[in-house]
Protein backbone atom coordinates (compact mmCIF):
# COMPACT_ATOMS: atom_id res chain seq x y z
CA UNK A 1 0.00 0.00 0.00
CA UNK A 2 1.40 3.42 -0.96
CA UNK A 3 1.84 6.09 1.71
CA UNK A 4 -0.73 8.86 1.66
CA UNK A 5 0.46 12.21 0.40
CA UNK A 6 -1.10 15.50 1.46
CA UNK A 7 -0.65 18.61 -0.64
CA UNK A 8 -0.91 22.19 0.59
CA UNK A 9 -2.95 24.12 -2.03
CA UNK A 10 -1.69 27.54 -0.97
CA UNK A 11 0.98 29.30 -2.95
CA UNK A 12 3.77 29.81 -0.45
CA UNK A 13 5.58 32.11 -2.87
CA UNK A 14 2.65 34.54 -3.28
CA UNK A 15 1.98 34.98 0.45
CA UNK A 16 4.83 34.17 2.82
CA UNK A 17 3.66 32.40 5.95
CA UNK A 18 4.14 34.22 9.23
CA UNK A 19 3.51 33.13 12.77
CA UNK A 20 2.89 35.09 15.93
CA UNK A 21 3.09 34.17 19.57
CA UNK A 22 -0.22 33.13 21.08
CA UNK A 23 -1.61 35.57 23.65
CA UNK A 24 -2.11 34.07 27.10
CA UNK A 25 -5.61 35.63 27.22
CA UNK A 26 -7.92 37.87 25.22
CA UNK A 27 -9.22 39.57 28.36
CA UNK A 28 -8.75 43.32 28.01
CA UNK A 29 -7.47 42.98 24.44
CA UNK A 30 -8.78 44.43 21.18
CA UNK A 31 -9.85 41.56 18.93
CA UNK A 32 -10.59 41.95 15.23
CA UNK A 33 -12.94 39.45 13.61
CA UNK A 34 -12.06 39.25 9.93
CA UNK A 35 -14.77 38.07 7.56
CA UNK A 36 -13.08 36.81 4.40
CA UNK A 37 -16.29 37.27 2.36
CA UNK A 38 -17.28 33.62 2.05
CA UNK A 39 -20.96 32.73 2.30
CA UNK A 40 -22.24 32.64 5.89
CA UNK A 41 -18.89 33.62 7.40
CA UNK A 42 -20.69 36.50 9.09
CA UNK A 43 -23.00 34.03 10.87
CA UNK A 44 -20.01 32.20 12.30
CA UNK A 45 -18.36 35.46 13.39
CA UNK A 46 -21.60 36.62 15.04
CA UNK A 47 -21.44 33.54 17.27
CA UNK A 48 -17.71 33.92 17.90
CA UNK A 49 -18.32 37.52 18.98
CA UNK A 50 -21.05 36.41 21.40
CA UNK A 51 -18.73 33.81 22.92
CA UNK A 52 -15.87 36.29 23.21
CA UNK A 53 -18.03 38.68 25.23
CA UNK A 54 -19.48 35.87 27.37
CA UNK A 55 -16.25 34.05 28.19
CA UNK A 56 -13.14 36.09 27.44
CA UNK A 57 -14.13 39.72 28.08
CA UNK A 58 -12.09 41.56 25.45
CA UNK A 59 -11.66 45.32 25.67
CA UNK A 60 -13.27 45.65 22.22
CA UNK A 61 -14.29 43.55 19.23
CA UNK A 62 -13.82 45.11 15.80
CA UNK A 63 -15.41 43.64 12.67
CA UNK A 64 -13.62 43.89 9.32
CA UNK A 65 -14.34 42.31 5.94
CA UNK A 66 -12.07 41.44 3.03
CA UNK A 67 -13.34 42.60 -0.37
CA UNK A 68 -13.05 39.05 -1.75
CA UNK A 69 -12.08 35.63 -0.44
CA UNK A 70 -10.12 34.94 -3.62
CA UNK A 71 -7.21 37.23 -2.74
CA UNK A 72 -5.20 38.15 0.34
CA UNK A 73 -6.47 41.13 2.31
CA UNK A 74 -5.37 44.45 0.79
CA UNK A 75 -2.31 46.04 2.37
CA UNK A 76 -4.28 48.99 3.78
CA UNK A 77 -6.73 46.64 5.52
CA UNK A 78 -3.88 44.57 6.97
CA UNK A 79 -2.12 47.72 8.20
CA UNK A 80 -5.34 48.99 9.80
CA UNK A 81 -5.92 45.67 11.58
CA UNK A 82 -2.31 45.56 12.77
CA UNK A 83 -2.54 49.12 14.13
CA UNK A 84 -5.87 48.59 15.95
CA UNK A 85 -5.72 45.00 17.18
CA UNK A 86 -4.04 42.77 19.71
CA UNK A 87 -5.46 39.63 18.06
CA UNK A 88 -7.25 38.60 14.87
CA UNK A 89 -9.72 35.79 14.33
CA UNK A 90 -10.30 35.00 10.69
CA UNK A 91 -13.27 32.89 9.74
CA UNK A 92 -14.72 31.26 6.72
CA UNK A 93 -17.82 29.18 6.32
CA UNK A 94 -19.83 27.85 3.42
MARNUKE-539826 format. One line per field, with one value per atom (N, C-alpha, C): residue number from 1; residue in one letter; atom name; x, y, z. Coordinates in steps of 0.001 Angstrom, whole numbers, plus 500000, padded with zeros to 6 digits. Each point is the difference from the previous one (the first is absolute). Layout:
MARNUKE-539826
k: NUM|... $
r: A|... $
a: CA|... $
X: X|... $
Y: Y|... $
Z: Z|... $
***
This chain:
MARNUKE-539826
k: 1|1|1|2|2|2|3|3|3|4|4|4|5|5|5|6|6|6|7|7|7|8|8|8|9|9|9|10|10|10|11|11|11|12|12|12|13|13|13|14|14|14|15|15|15|16|16|16|17|17|17|18|18|18|19|19|19|20|20|20|21|21|21|22|22|22|23|23|23|24|24|24|25|25|25|26|26|26|27|27|27|28|28|28|29|29|29|30|30|30|31|31|31|32|32|32|33|33|33|34|34|34|35|35|35|36|36|36|37|37|37|38|38|38|39|39|39|40|40|40|41|41|41|42|42|42|43|43|43|44|44|44|45|45|45|46|46|46|47|47|47|48|48|48|49|49|49|50|50|50|51|51|51|52|52|52|53|53|53|54|54|54|55|55|55|56|56|56|57|57|57|58|58|58|59|59|59|60|60|60|61|61|61|62|62|62|63|63|63|64|64|64|65|65|65|66|66|66|67|67|67|68|68|68|69|69|69|70|70|70|71|71|71|72|72|72|73|73|73|74|74|74|75|75|75|76|76|76|77|77|77|78|78|78|79|79|79|80|80|80|81|81|81|82|82|82|83|83|83|84|84|84|85|85|85|86|86|86|87|87|87|88|88|88|89|89|89|90|90|90|91|91|91|92|92|92|93|93|93|94|94|94 $
r: X|X|X|X|X|X|X|X|X|X|X|X|X|X|X|X|X|X|X|X|X|X|X|X|X|X|X|X|X|X|X|X|X|X|X|X|X|X|X|X|X|X|X|X|X|X|X|X|X|X|X|X|X|X|X|X|X|X|X|X|X|X|X|X|X|X|X|X|X|X|X|X|X|X|X|X|X|X|X|X|X|X|X|X|X|X|X|X|X|X|X|X|X|X|X|X|X|X|X|X|X|X|X|X|X|X|X|X|X|X|X|X|X|X|X|X|X|X|X|X|X|X|X|X|X|X|X|X|X|X|X|X|X|X|X|X|X|X|X|X|X|X|X|X|X|X|X|X|X|X|X|X|X|X|X|X|X|X|X|X|X|X|X|X|X|X|X|X|X|X|X|X|X|X|X|X|X|X|X|X|X|X|X|X|X|X|X|X|X|X|X|X|X|X|X|X|X|X|X|X|X|X|X|X|X|X|X|X|X|X|X|X|X|X|X|X|X|X|X|X|X|X|X|X|X|X|X|X|X|X|X|X|X|X|X|X|X|X|X|X|X|X|X|X|X|X|X|X|X|X|X|X|X|X|X|X|X|X|X|X|X|X|X|X|X|X|X|X|X|X|X|X|X|X|X|X|X|X|X|X|X|X $
a: N|CA|C|N|CA|C|N|CA|C|N|CA|C|N|CA|C|N|CA|C|N|CA|C|N|CA|C|N|CA|C|N|CA|C|N|CA|C|N|CA|C|N|CA|C|N|CA|C|N|CA|C|N|CA|C|N|CA|C|N|CA|C|N|CA|C|N|CA|C|N|CA|C|N|CA|C|N|CA|C|N|CA|C|N|CA|C|N|CA|C|N|CA|C|N|CA|C|N|CA|C|N|CA|C|N|CA|C|N|CA|C|N|CA|C|N|CA|C|N|CA|C|N|CA|C|N|CA|C|N|CA|C|N|CA|C|N|CA|C|N|CA|C|N|CA|C|N|CA|C|N|CA|C|N|CA|C|N|CA|C|N|CA|C|N|CA|C|N|CA|C|N|CA|C|N|CA|C|N|CA|C|N|CA|C|N|CA|C|N|CA|C|N|CA|C|N|CA|C|N|CA|C|N|CA|C|N|CA|C|N|CA|C|N|CA|C|N|CA|C|N|CA|C|N|CA|C|N|CA|C|N|CA|C|N|CA|C|N|CA|C|N|CA|C|N|CA|C|N|CA|C|N|CA|C|N|CA|C|N|CA|C|N|CA|C|N|CA|C|N|CA|C|N|CA|C|N|CA|C|N|CA|C|N|CA|C|N|CA|C|N|CA|C|N|CA|C|N|CA|C|N|CA|C|N|CA|C|N|CA|C|N|CA|C|N|CA|C|N|CA|C|N|CA|C|N|CA|C $
X: 500851|499149|500898|499718|500789|499655|500986|499789|499113|499169|499148|500847|499640|500705|498985|500322|499136|500673|499253|500529|499379|500824|499536|499648|498711|499595|500388|500531|500343|501318|500133|501217|500933|500970|500889|500882|500134|500794|499203|498709|499163|499796|499785|499740|500883|501102|500866|499260|500224|499352|500716|499220|500542|499298|500683|499387|500169|499144|500072|499804|500561|499834|498539|499520|498626|499893|498959|499761|499539|500409|499546|498499|499432|498579|499543|498712|499431|499322|499991|499389|500713|499211|500542|500704|499921|500657|498997|500513|499180|500119|498850|499958|499278|500636|499351|499494|498743|499411|499995|500741|500146|499150|499001|499136|500691|500287|500712|499063|498737|498994|499527|500076|499407|498572|499151|498595|499876|499196|499647|501140|501127|501079|499566|499129|499510|499188|499277|499223|500932|501072|500986|500630|500386|500634|499037|498709|499011|500053|500058|500047|501332|501087|501312|500014|499427|499953|499205|498859|499207|500831|500682|500804|501170|500611|501081|499515|498861|499463|499581|499428|499545|501145|501059|501024|501358|500377|501378|500140|498919|499949|501086|499987|500968|499669|500975|499784|499037|500209|499143|500075|498934|499971|499710|500883|499872|499676|499089|499654|500557|500701|500527|499632|500028|499624|500938|500525|500804|499080|500481|499165|499644|500896|499758|500803|499441|500722|501107|499945|500911|501415|500176|501314|500335|501299|500380|499386|499874|499470|500890|499409|500794|500945|501099|501023|499430|499146|499452|499124|499251|499177|500891|501034|500926|500681|500420|500659|499033|498751|498988|499755|499881|499788|501202|501190|501223|500078|499626|500058|498971|498811|498888|499882|500619|499650|501143|499602|500939|499932|498849|499796|498998|500120|499089|499472|498694|499371|499405|500475|499538|499104|498878|499046|499487|499755|499313|498981|498967|498946|499256|499546|499188|498679 $
Y: 498821|501179|501244|500941|501232|500933|500753|500983|501122|500532|501123|501256|500841|501249|501131|501003|501159|501194|500748|501166|501265|501006|501305|500827|500394|500709|501473|500524|501423|500232|501153|500378|500688|499276|500545|501124|500106|501070|501308|499925|501199|500669|499218|500552|499255|500616|499319|499740|498845|499644|500679|500500|500641|499413|499968|499534|501070|499949|500942|499218|500499|499359|500070|498932|499955|500836|500821|500787|499076|500270|499153|500147|501162|500254|501104|500027|501104|501025|499745|500930|501344|501055|501353|500324|499123|500211|500457|500618|500372|498868|499412|498852|500401|499761|500228|498676|499985|498846|500319|499219|500255|499038|500542|499241|499986|498818|499940|500038|500260|500163|498692|498921|498737|499962|499255|499894|499533|500678|499691|500167|500532|500280|500970|500942|500975|499327|498923|499281|499359|499409|499403|501068|501127|501061|500624|500054|500484|499154|498678|499089|500099|500114|500167|501271|501072|501253|499832|499323|499736|499251|498957|499194|500782|500849|500848|500859|500652|500876|499200|498819|499172|499425|499557|499196|500665|500892|500488|501489|500730|501409|500874|500089|500879|501459|500859|501439|500474|499494|500360|498900|499901|499100|500863|499937|500765|499015|500370|499143|500635|499194|500420|498943|500399|499078|500200|498887|500047|500250|500681|500224|498700|499023|498729|498904|498795|498881|499487|500368|499451|500581|501055|500654|500318|500160|500445|501371|500303|501310|501107|501098|501115|500539|500542|500500|501027|500916|501014|499377|498957|499312|499283|499329|499316|500995|501139|501019|500544|500233|500495|498996|498725|498957|499921|500037|499931|501175|501177|501209|499959|499451|500065|498798|498873|498734|499357|499284|499135|498581|499628|498646|500064|499021|499885|498588|499898|498707|500103|499122|499983|498799|500190|498904|499870|498758|499736|498908|500031|498982|499962|498862|499845|499380 $
Z: 500000|500000|500000|499133|499908|501153|500443|501072|499473|500875|499607|499876|499061|499803|500107|500786|500162|499354|499235|499313|500573|500191|500462|498768|499828|498783|499970|501078|500018|499287|499444|499288|500977|500502|501022|499463|498690|499423|500003|499693|499897|501353|501047|501326|501007|500404|500962|501305|500565|501257|501156|500935|501193|501207|501094|501236|501064|500977|501118|501288|501061|501294|500419|500607|500482|501274|500083|501213|501127|501225|501102|500263|499641|500216|499064|499703|499226|500905|501295|500946|499928|499795|499927|498696|499020|498711|498954|498948|498845|498987|499662|499095|498719|498878|498707|499466|499581|499332|498511|499234|498570|499192|499345|499094|498639|499470|498735|498794|500223|498939|499388|500750|499553|500543|499310|500399|501446|500756|501387|501002|499569|500942|501077|499629|500980|501097|499674|501012|501033|499505|500893|500887|499417|500786|500998|499680|500970|501270|499806|501155|500733|499267|500625|500845|499482|500752|501297|499917|501212|501040|499561|500920|500577|499196|500510|501161|499807|501053|501228|499795|501124|500817|499324|500671|500168|499087|499999|500291|499954|500399|499363|498658|499349|500273|499814|500125|498913|498778|498865|498945|499218|498844|498778|499030|498759|498884|499132|498863|498724|499224|498693|498975|498729|498924|498815|499485|498783|498813|498962|498825|499270|500020|499331|500687|500022|500601|499082|498730|499012|500060|500749|500068|501458|500275|501346|500305|501268|500400|499439|499552|499490|501081|499565|500928|500974|499531|500904|501085|499664|500996|501012|499523|500919|500937|499463|500827|501054|499609|500931|501131|499648|501002|500940|499447|500804|500976|499550|500838|501132|499732|500951|500925|499664|500644|500767|501048|500711|499437|499440|499473|498851|499100|498862|499934|499795|499737|498607|499127|498622|499826|499341|499886|498582|499648|498748|500248|499246|500106|498676|499637|498784|500352 $
***
